[in-house]
């Protein structure tokens, strides 16, 4: 269902640090939805309404998979998407089944220059993110650990297939692996640059992952600040029609994002001190939080 309890129409985004010459909907050739047993009906409907061609890559069920860690099963599914992305000339958008896009998703700006030859991936939903630098045309090079929603170039997909092989060889299928936290360094070592958006293009709507907690990681992660109103109610909000749980979770996420900024975890002091575009970095890091949208 739509989030109608706000009783406002989702505005066309205006305040943005990113150039609006290239829109997301015009730049993506295909969208893959990574899923296990989750329902993808609402997500597919939202993508269709935005004009995206999409395909669900659902996890295969085999007896030997029962011993695999959930993190490795997730990697296998992303690997299937990377194998397809390598074959494309344009960009591929990969999203997990619990991603909830904002309204007007397709009309948001592409967060990097598509004509740039050394682009790796761009996260549209970020977790534990950091900003490294801001280009003269307003794009933010940065870091994230989540694969909930991201754009991948063909050359980056080819490199990520090597990452999948490395994880299989070094850690195996049954051990937990935080492979998504190594994507940035893996691609940067191969001279590719990775990008983050000014604000999140959607929310991670899933329930807590027990495997994360078992490995001393945070149970949940949410978008710190959104570009606009969500297309439908996230799963974590439950069946509450008044949206109180949803608003509570979103408020906590906003406060956590501001805390990360204030404590130098989003824009690290060392990065700021070593930059020759300090004003751009500060503007990007601070003004992204000036939003009434939870």
C-alpha positions in Angstrom: 0.0 0.0 0.0 1.0 3.6 -0.5 2.1 5.7 2.5 -0.9 7.9 2.3 -1.0 8.8 6.0 1.4 11.7 5.3 -1.5 13.2 3.2 1.0 14.9 0.9 2.0 14.2 -2.6 5.7 13.2 -3.0 7.5 16.3 -4.3 9.7 16.4 -7.3 13.2 16.6 -5.8 14.8 20.0 -6.3 17.5 20.5 -3.7 20.4 18.2 -4.8 24.1 18.3 -5.0 24.1 16.1 -8.2 23.7 17.3 -11.8 20.4 16.4 -13.3 21.4 16.0 -16.9 21.3 12.2 -16.6 18.3 10.7 -15.0 18.2 7.2 -13.5 15.4 5.9 -15.7 17.2 6.9 -18.9 20.5 5.4 -17.9 19.6 1.8 -16.8 19.4 -1.0 -19.3 18.1 -3.7 -16.9 17.0 -4.2 -13.3 17.6 -7.5 -11.4 15.7 -8.2 -8.2 17.7 -10.5 -5.9 15.3 -12.7 -4.0 15.0 -15.9 -2.0 11.4 -16.7 -0.9 10.3 -13.2 -0.3 7.3 -11.7 -2.2 8.4 -9.1 -4.8 5.0 -8.1 -6.0 5.0 -4.6 -4.5 8.5 -3.9 -5.6 7.9 -5.1 -9.1 4.7 -3.0 -9.3 6.7 0.1 -8.2 9.4 -0.6 -10.8 6.9 -1.1 -13.5 5.2 2.2 -12.6 8.6 3.9 -12.9 9.1 2.4 -16.4 11.9 -0.1 -15.5 12.2 -3.5 -17.2 13.0 -5.9 -14.5 13.6 -9.6 -13.8 13.6 -11.5 -10.5 16.6 -13.7 -9.9 15.3 -16.1 -7.2 17.6 -18.3 -5.2 17.7 -21.9 -6.4 16.9 -24.6 -3.9 19.3 -27.6 -3.8 20.0 -30.0 -0.9 23.6 -29.0 -0.6 22.6 -25.4 -0.2 21.2 -26.2 3.3 24.7 -26.1 4.7 25.6 -22.8 3.1 25.7 -19.6 5.1 23.0 -17.0 4.2 25.8 -14.6 3.3 27.2 -17.0 0.8 23.8 -17.8 -0.7 23.3 -14.0 -1.1 26.6 -13.8 -2.8 25.7 -16.6 -5.2 22.5 -14.7 -6.2 24.4 -11.4 -6.8 27.0 -13.4 -8.8 24.2 -14.5 -11.2 23.3 -10.8 -11.7 27.0 -9.9 -12.3 27.3 -12.6 -14.9 24.4 -11.0 -16.8 25.6 -7.4 -16.2 29.0 -8.2 -17.9 27.1 -8.9 -21.1 25.5 -5.4 -21.2 26.8 -2.2 -22.8 24.8 0.0 -20.4 24.4 0.1 -16.7 22.7 -2.5 -14.6 20.7 -1.8 -11.5 20.7 -4.6 -8.9 18.3 -4.5 -5.9 17.4 -7.0 -3.2 13.8 -8.0 -2.6 13.4 -5.9 0.6 14.4 -2.7 -1.0 11.6 0.0 -1.1 12.2 2.8 -3.6 11.0 6.3 -3.2 8.3 7.7 -5.5 9.8 9.3 -8.6 12.7 6.9 -8.4 13.3 6.9 -12.2 13.4 10.7 -12.3 16.2 11.1 -9.8 19.6 12.0 -11.1 22.3 9.5 -11.8 24.9 10.0 -9.0 27.9 9.8 -11.3 29.0 10.7 -14.8 28.0 7.8 -17.1 30.6 8.9 -19.7 33.4 8.4 -17.2 35.5 5.3 -18.0 36.6 4.3 -14.5 33.3 3.9 -12.7 32.9 0.8 -10.6 29.6 0.7 -8.7 27.3 3.3 -7.2 25.2 2.6 -4.2 21.6 4.0 -4.3 21.1 2.8 -0.7 23.9 3.2 1.7 24.9 1.6 5.0 27.9 2.8 7.1 28.7 5.1 4.3 31.6 7.5 3.9 32.3 10.3 1.5 35.8 10.5 0.0 35.7 13.4 -2.4 33.4 15.6 -4.5 34.1 16.1 -8.2 33.9 19.6 -9.8 30.5 18.5 -11.4 29.1 17.5 -8.0 29.4 13.7 -7.9 30.5 12.0 -4.6 33.1 9.3 -4.5 32.5 7.2 -1.5 32.0 3.9 0.4 29.2 1.7 1.6 28.8 -1.9 2.8 25.3 -2.7 1.6 24.1 -4.4 -1.6 20.5 -3.6 -1.1 20.5 -1.3 -4.2 23.3 -0.4 -6.4 24.3 0.3 -10.0 27.1 -1.7 -11.6 29.1 -1.1 -14.8 30.1 -4.1 -17.0 33.7 -3.7 -16.1 32.9 -3.6 -12.4 30.7 -6.7 -12.7 33.7 -8.5 -14.3 35.8 -7.6 -11.3 33.1 -8.6 -8.8 33.0 -12.1 -10.4 36.6 -12.3 -9.4 35.6 -11.3 -5.9 33.1 -14.1 -5.7 35.8 -16.6 -6.7 38.1 -15.2 -4.1 35.5 -15.5 -1.3 34.8 -19.1 -2.4 38.4 -20.0 -2.3 39.4 -18.3 0.9 36.3 -18.6 3.1 34.2 -21.2 1.5 30.4 -21.6 1.3 29.6 -22.5 4.9 31.3 -19.7 6.7 29.8 -16.2 7.2 31.5 -13.6 5.0 31.0 -9.8 5.1 32.0 -9.8 1.4 29.9 -6.7 0.7 32.1 -4.6 2.9 35.1 -5.5 0.7 33.6 -4.3 -2.6 34.9 -0.8 -2.4 38.5 -1.7 -1.7 38.4 -4.6 -4.2 37.3 -2.3 -7.0 39.6 0.6 -6.0 42.5 -1.7 -6.1 41.6 -2.3 -9.7 41.6 1.5 -10.4 37.8 1.9 -10.4 35.9 4.6 -8.5 32.8 4.0 -6.5 30.0 6.6 -5.8 27.3 7.3 -3.3 24.2 9.5 -3.8 23.4 12.7 -2.0 20.4 11.0 -0.4 19.1 7.5 -0.4 16.9 6.4 -3.3 15.0 4.1 -1.1 14.9 2.2 2.1 16.0 -1.3 3.3 12.6 -2.6 4.4 13.6 -6.0 5.6 13.5 -7.6 9.1 16.6 -8.1 11.3 19.1 -10.6 9.9 20.1 -13.1 12.7 23.3 -14.0 10.9 24.5 -10.4 11.3 23.9 -10.5 15.1 25.6 -13.8 15.4 28.7 -12.3 13.8 28.8 -9.2 16.1 27.3 -6.9 13.5 24.3 -4.6 13.7 20.9 -6.4 13.5 19.4 -3.8 11.2 20.3 -1.0 9.0 18.1 1.8 7.5 18.5 4.7 5.2 19.7 7.8 7.1 17.9 10.3 4.9 15.6 9.7 1.9 15.1 11.6 -1.3 11.3 11.5 -0.9 8.3 9.5 0.1 8.5 5.7 -0.1 6.4 3.9 -2.8 5.0 1.4 -0.3 5.1 0.4 3.4 8.3 -1.4 4.4 8.0 -4.9 5.8 9.5 -3.8 9.1 6.5 -1.5 9.7 4.2 -4.5 10.2 0.4 -4.1 9.8 0.0 -0.8 11.7 -2.2 1.4 9.7 -1.3 4.5 11.6 2.4 4.2 10.6 3.7 4.8 14.2 6.3 2.0 14.0 7.4 3.2 10.6 7.8 6.7 11.7 9.7 5.6 14.9 12.2 3.5 12.8 12.7 6.3 10.3 13.3 8.9 13.1 15.9 6.6 14.7 17.6 6.2 11.3 17.7 10.0 10.8 19.2 10.5 14.2 21.8 7.9 13.7 22.8 9.5 10.4 23.2 12.9 12.1 25.2 11.2 14.8 27.5 9.6 12.2 28.1 13.1 10.7 28.7 14.7 14.1 31.2 12.1 15.2 33.2 12.1 11.9 32.2 8.7 10.6 30.5 9.9 7.4 33.1 12.6 6.6 36.3 11.7 8.4 38.4 14.5 9.7 41.5 13.1 8.0 39.7 13.1 4.7 38.5 16.6 5.2 41.9 17.9 6.2 43.6 16.3 3.2 41.1 17.6 0.7 41.4 20.6 -1.6 37.6 20.8 -2.0 36.7 21.1 1.7 33.7 23.4 1.1 32.2 20.9 -1.3 32.7 18.0 1.1 31.1 19.9 4.0 28.2 21.1 1.8 27.5 17.6 0.6 27.8 16.0 4.1 25.8 18.6 6.0 23.0 19.8 3.8 21.8 16.3 2.9 20.2 16.2 6.3 18.2 19.4 5.8 15.1 17.5 4.8 11.6 17.2 6.5 11.1 13.8 4.8 11.6 11.0 7.2 
